[in-house]
Amino acid sequence: MMKITTCAILLSSIVTLSGCSITNGFDKEKNENHAQHTAQKHTKNNKSDNRSTSNTQGEKPSIKGTTKVGPDGKTIVTNPDDILVVANKKRNLPSDYAPKDLVIPKIPWPFKENIEKKHLRKEAAAAVEKLFHKAKADGMDLYGQSGYRSYARQVSIFAFNSKQKGEEKANQVSAIPGQSEHQTGLALDVTCPEVNFDLNEQFGETKEGKWLKQNAADFGFIIRYPKGKEKITGYQYEPWHIRYVGVKVAKEIAAKNETLEEYFGLN
């Protein structure tokens, strides 16, 4: 798997990473600003169902009845605002969905610009701030690399990848628009200086990557695309991609070494 290197190299050869599909060369500020403008426009027009799948009786939550078939025949989720929403290759987010509560978490980033990908939903942002605070206290050097990504931004990324690799290959390593967890505002790619702030499998072998795997659930996060589960998630192993689901569900998933698909019986 290729690493993300310098902007000059990446203008001609871009590494795309599954649901993350983040590139430094292609990820120019002007593109981020355009995507953020589009996301704001989508937010104003968003009329998505805010139905919760959570259960207050202490039972396992259910996502039954949280999809519909769209005009194009695709399965569309009807609960995009729920922290337990499942977006994958079989469950699409509405193209006009953008979270209404995006904020910038106060965590270290390897860049200064306040661009789209610095944002997370408010609840996830508060949780990740606690996670990073604990990581720092334990001597870890974690950085955020990419959070929220609009549908419009994903359209551009997937189109670029398809042009470079062919659509079939692009679909193996990056998300089709509407299928990226980053659009939910609940996913964050994290990195560290030891891997030069790249997003690659080597991160999982660093002390930061190992710490993240062991401690993420305590703060409500799961490693969304774990090793050995590629056939279930549809994506390659991504030790850097964490997804907020709340502490209770995160701990249950981690204890059983499950994926979100397995937890909800979607596999």
C-alpha positions as CSV (number, residue, x, y, z in Angstrom):
1,M,0.0,0.0,0.0
2,M,1.4,3.4,-1.0
3,K,1.9,6.2,1.5
4,I,0.8,9.7,1.3
5,T,3.9,11.7,0.4
6,T,4.5,15.2,-0.7
7,C,2.0,17.4,-2.5
8,A,4.2,17.5,-5.6
9,I,4.3,13.8,-6.0
10,L,0.6,13.4,-5.1
11,L,-0.5,15.7,-7.8
12,S,0.3,12.8,-10.2
13,S,0.0,9.8,-8.0
14,I,-2.6,9.8,-5.2
15,V,-3.2,7.2,-2.5
16,T,-6.8,6.7,-1.7
17,L,-7.9,4.9,1.4
18,S,-11.3,3.1,1.6
19,G,-14.0,5.0,3.3
20,C,-11.3,7.5,4.2
21,S,-10.0,8.1,0.7
22,I,-7.9,11.0,1.8
23,T,-5.1,12.6,-0.3
24,N,-2.8,15.4,0.5
25,G,-1.9,16.4,-3.0
26,F,-5.5,16.4,-4.2
27,D,-6.8,17.7,-0.9
28,K,-6.0,21.4,-1.7
29,E,-7.5,24.1,0.4
30,K,-9.5,25.5,-2.6
31,N,-11.2,22.2,-3.0
32,E,-11.9,21.9,0.7
33,N,-13.4,25.4,0.7
34,H,-15.6,24.5,-2.2
35,A,-16.7,21.3,-0.6
36,Q,-17.4,23.2,2.7
37,H,-19.5,25.7,0.8
38,T,-21.4,22.9,-0.8
39,A,-21.9,21.2,2.6
40,Q,-23.3,24.3,4.1
41,K,-25.8,24.5,1.2
42,H,-26.8,20.9,1.7
43,T,-27.2,21.6,5.4
44,K,-29.8,24.3,4.7
45,N,-31.7,22.0,2.5
46,N,-31.4,18.9,4.7
47,K,-34.7,17.3,5.7
48,S,-33.4,13.9,6.8
49,D,-35.2,11.7,9.3
50,N,-33.7,12.3,12.8
51,R,-35.2,9.0,14.2
52,S,-33.1,7.4,16.9
53,T,-32.3,3.7,16.8
54,S,-31.1,3.8,20.4
55,N,-33.0,1.8,23.1
56,T,-33.5,3.3,26.6
57,Q,-34.3,0.0,28.2
58,G,-30.7,-1.3,28.2
59,E,-31.4,-3.7,25.4
60,K,-29.3,-4.0,22.2
61,P,-30.2,-1.2,19.8
62,S,-31.8,-2.0,16.5
63,I,-31.5,-0.4,13.1
64,K,-34.5,-2.3,11.7
65,G,-36.7,-0.1,9.5
66,T,-34.1,2.6,9.0
67,T,-33.8,2.3,5.2
68,K,-35.8,3.0,2.1
69,V,-35.4,2.3,-1.6
70,G,-34.5,5.5,-3.5
71,P,-35.7,6.3,-7.1
72,D,-32.5,4.9,-8.5
73,G,-33.0,1.6,-6.7
74,K,-30.3,2.2,-4.1
75,T,-30.9,1.6,-0.4
76,I,-31.0,4.9,1.4
77,V,-30.7,5.2,5.2
78,T,-33.5,7.2,6.8
79,N,-31.7,7.9,10.1
80,P,-28.5,9.8,9.0
81,D,-28.4,11.9,12.2
82,D,-28.4,8.9,14.5
83,I,-25.0,8.1,16.0
84,L,-25.6,4.5,15.2
85,V,-26.3,5.1,11.5
86,V,-24.6,2.4,9.3
87,A,-23.2,3.7,6.0
88,N,-21.5,1.1,3.8
89,K,-21.5,-0.3,0.3
90,K,-25.1,-1.5,0.7
91,R,-26.5,1.4,2.7
92,N,-26.2,4.9,1.2
93,L,-26.5,8.3,2.9
94,P,-28.8,10.8,1.2
95,S,-26.9,12.9,-1.2
96,D,-28.2,16.1,0.4
97,Y,-27.3,15.1,3.9
98,A,-24.9,17.2,5.9
99,P,-24.8,17.3,9.8
100,K,-26.2,20.4,11.4
101,D,-24.0,20.4,14.4
102,L,-20.5,20.3,13.0
103,V,-17.7,21.8,15.1
104,I,-13.9,21.7,15.2
105,P,-12.6,19.6,18.0
106,K,-9.7,21.0,20.0
107,I,-7.1,18.4,19.1
108,P,-3.8,18.6,17.3
109,W,-3.8,18.7,13.5
110,P,-0.8,18.6,11.2
111,F,-2.2,21.6,9.3
112,K,-3.4,25.0,10.4
113,E,-6.3,25.8,8.0
114,N,-9.8,25.5,9.4
115,I,-11.1,23.6,6.5
116,E,-14.0,21.1,6.1
117,K,-12.2,18.0,7.1
118,K,-11.4,19.5,10.6
119,H,-15.0,19.2,11.6
120,L,-16.9,16.5,13.5
121,R,-20.4,16.4,14.9
122,K,-20.6,18.0,18.3
123,E,-21.0,14.8,20.4
124,A,-18.2,13.0,18.5
125,A,-16.0,16.1,18.8
126,A,-16.4,16.2,22.6
127,A,-15.6,12.5,22.9
128,V,-12.5,12.7,20.7
129,E,-11.2,15.7,22.8
130,K,-11.3,13.4,25.8
131,L,-9.7,10.6,23.9
132,F,-6.8,12.9,22.8
133,H,-6.4,14.3,26.3
134,K,-6.0,10.8,27.7
135,A,-3.6,9.9,24.9
136,K,-1.4,12.8,25.6
137,A,-1.4,12.0,29.4
138,D,-0.2,8.5,28.4
139,G,2.6,9.9,26.3
140,M,1.0,9.3,22.9
141,D,1.5,11.8,20.0
142,L,-1.8,11.6,18.2
143,Y,-3.1,14.0,15.5
144,G,-6.4,14.3,13.7
145,Q,-6.0,14.1,9.9
146,S,-9.5,14.0,8.4
147,G,-13.0,14.2,9.8
148,Y,-16.2,15.3,8.0
149,R,-16.3,15.1,4.3
150,S,-19.3,16.3,2.2
151,Y,-21.0,14.3,-0.5
152,A,-19.8,16.8,-3.0
153,R,-16.2,16.3,-1.9
154,Q,-16.6,12.6,-2.1
155,V,-17.9,12.9,-5.7
156,S,-14.7,14.7,-6.6
157,I,-12.5,12.2,-4.9
158,F,-14.1,9.1,-6.3
159,A,-14.2,10.6,-9.8
160,F,-10.5,11.4,-9.6
161,N,-9.7,7.9,-8.3
162,S,-11.8,6.2,-11.0
163,K,-10.0,8.2,-13.7
164,Q,-6.6,7.2,-12.3
165,K,-7.4,3.5,-11.4
166,G,-10.6,2.6,-13.1
167,E,-13.9,2.5,-11.3
168,E,-13.7,-1.1,-10.2
169,K,-10.3,-0.6,-8.5
170,A,-11.4,2.7,-7.1
171,N,-14.4,1.1,-5.5
172,Q,-12.1,-1.4,-3.7
173,V,-10.0,1.3,-2.0
174,S,-12.4,4.3,-1.7
175,A,-16.0,5.1,-1.1
176,I,-18.6,5.7,-3.7
177,P,-20.4,9.1,-2.9
178,G,-23.0,8.5,-0.2
179,Q,-21.2,5.5,1.2
180,S,-18.4,7.3,3.1
181,E,-18.7,7.4,6.9
182,H,-16.9,10.7,6.8
183,Q,-20.2,12.3,5.5
184,T,-21.8,11.4,8.8
185,G,-19.4,13.6,10.8
186,L,-18.8,10.7,13.1
187,A,-15.6,9.4,11.7
188,L,-12.0,10.6,12.1
189,D,-8.8,9.5,10.6
190,V,-5.9,9.8,13.1
191,T,-2.2,9.7,12.6
192,C,1.1,10.4,14.2
193,P,4.6,11.8,13.5
194,E,6.2,8.3,13.4
195,V,4.4,7.6,10.1
196,N,5.0,11.2,8.8
197,F,1.3,12.0,9.4
198,D,0.3,9.5,6.7
199,L,-2.7,7.2,6.7
200,N,-1.3,3.7,6.3
201,E,-1.3,0.3,7.9
202,Q,2.1,1.0,9.6
203,F,0.2,3.3,11.9
204,G,-1.3,0.2,13.5
205,E,2.2,-0.9,14.5
206,T,3.1,2.4,16.2
207,K,2.7,2.9,19.9
208,E,-0.1,5.4,19.1
209,G,-1.9,2.9,16.9
210,K,-1.7,0.2,19.5
211,W,-2.9,2.6,22.2
212,L,-5.8,3.7,20.0
213,K,-6.9,0.1,19.5
214,Q,-6.8,-0.6,23.2
215,N,-8.5,2.6,24.4
216,A,-10.8,3.9,21.7
217,A,-13.9,2.1,23.1
218,D,-13.5,3.8,26.4
219,F,-14.4,7.0,24.7
220,G,-17.1,5.7,22.4
221,F,-15.0,4.9,19.3
222,I,-14.4,1.7,17.3
223,I,-11.7,0.8,14.8
224,R,-14.3,0.8,11.9
225,Y,-12.3,-1.3,9.4
226,P,-10.3,-3.9,11.4
227,K,-7.8,-6.4,10.1
228,G,-9.4,-9.7,9.0
229,K,-12.8,-8.3,8.5
230,E,-12.3,-6.9,4.9
231,K,-14.9,-9.2,3.4
232,I,-17.5,-8.0,5.9
233,T,-16.8,-4.3,5.8
234,G,-15.9,-4.2,2.1
235,Y,-12.8,-2.1,2.8
236,Q,-9.2,-2.7,3.5
237,Y,-7.7,-2.7,7.0
238,E,-7.6,0.9,8.4
239,P,-6.1,1.1,11.9
240,W,-6.3,4.9,11.6
241,H,-10.1,5.2,11.0
242,I,-12.2,5.5,14.1
243,R,-16.0,5.9,14.3
244,Y,-18.0,7.3,17.1
245,V,-20.9,5.0,18.3
246,G,-21.1,5.9,22.0
247,V,-19.3,4.2,24.9
248,K,-21.8,1.4,25.5
249,V,-22.0,0.1,21.9
250,A,-18.2,0.7,21.4
251,K,-17.4,-1.5,24.3
252,E,-19.7,-4.2,23.2
253,I,-18.2,-4.2,19.7
254,A,-14.7,-4.2,21.0
255,A,-15.3,-7.0,23.5
256,K,-16.5,-9.3,20.8
257,N,-14.1,-8.1,18.2
258,E,-17.0,-7.3,15.9
259,T,-17.6,-4.9,13.1
260,L,-20.6,-2.5,13.0
261,E,-22.1,-4.8,10.4
262,E,-21.7,-7.9,12.6
263,Y,-23.1,-6.0,15.6
264,F,-26.3,-5.2,13.8
265,G,-26.5,-8.6,12.0
266,L,-25.9,-7.1,8.6
267,N,-23.1,-9.4,7.5
